[in-house]
């Protein structure tokens, strides 16, 4: 960090409060200033190049610097830079995008509602679930089941469904209507000698036991990411989603699929619900819907979910919810163009074709002395590292992530894993380049640790 009081780094510390950091530590260290992007690469303000191995925040499907999105945003800003969707008003890009999303949906869906982030979208779906239960004359049916290590956002309701302690501590969360079932990660929670099938059966029993303990008549919905993302890229065990859906159907519980990370091609299908044969009542999408060029999210709901909500709005006179930016014309225009590019360039097919190269590369890295296993689907993966018994939990992954940034690759360390989610435009050669740098970083961290032990 430069010492100049007028530098961007110094002014950042002076004036800017950051998310997801130790704020006191940030005051001392500052952050990395990213100045521009091109394809799978970003560049800092010294000109150093980095492979963006997490696509920003699991989201920049088209990579950085896609001119078509910039041109569409400019054209829409010149034509209609903003209008709202309150009080019987609408704009063209929002209608066009809603229509395309309904056509792309993996199961029949009825309506689309736009917000600006996955957190906002999940939060609104909670409100809609409660609103719907009231419409159906079931005021007691309000509880929501999330999963340990699941992630659904950071608003009060979405953070309550999230199953990560850091998102609860000191925020007085979760809300008392939110309960959590077991995390279906065979890698982390299988018992000694337990087969994957036996583990799945135990996870399903845990879910059904929780429902019976709470009372099925009190539980409105189950939230789940097809693949848990921010909890560490946790791939579901065999038979899990089939079993979950059978239990939810048995007890008349809605299924909300959080496709915020997985949606629009990340698993090699347009939606991960296709990958895992999930038939949700509601799908929450964001991130890759616009490649994060504009803040945008979309809630897709089936007719059985929508109709009671429409009835209730008619009964009381209004669906009294809305955000200023819901259906923002620039955001939806960019989202529409983004999806057109994904379809035109067959980027979903690119993910499917590269999956074996990507997963094989991770598996090869898992042979490194610092590593113990790998996992993933499509272009979403994680390398699990061996814990360092003499260091706090996650120290190995933090050390490798720090070294990787030094070497020119940005990823995310979560618990004992380093996680990957590169832009969907990546090539086989670029995957090899990225994993080659990962090996260099692993070797350097190992050498430093062995040197320190002498």
Protein Blocks (a to p, Z undefined) as FASTA:
>chain_A
ZZbfkbmklmmmmmmccehiafklmmmnopaddfbdehjbccdfkopacddfkgonopam
noghiaklmmmmmmmmmmmmbccfeehiacfklmmmmmmmmmmpmbdcfbdcddfbfklm
mmmmmmmmmmmmmmnopaklmbccddehiaebjbfklmmmpccfklmgonlpacfkbccd
ddfbfklmpcehiafklmmmmmmmmmmmmmmmnopklpmbdcddfbacknoopaddehkl
mmmmmmmmmnopacdddfklmgghlnopablklmnopacfbdcdehjlnoomagcddddd
dfklmmmmmmmmmmnopacbddfkgoiaklmmmmmmmmmmmmmnommmmmmmmmmmmmmm
mmmmmmpmkbmbdcdehjadcddddddfkbcehklmmmmmmmmmmnopacddehjbccdd
ddfkbcfklmmmmmmmmmmmmmmmmmmmmmmmZZ
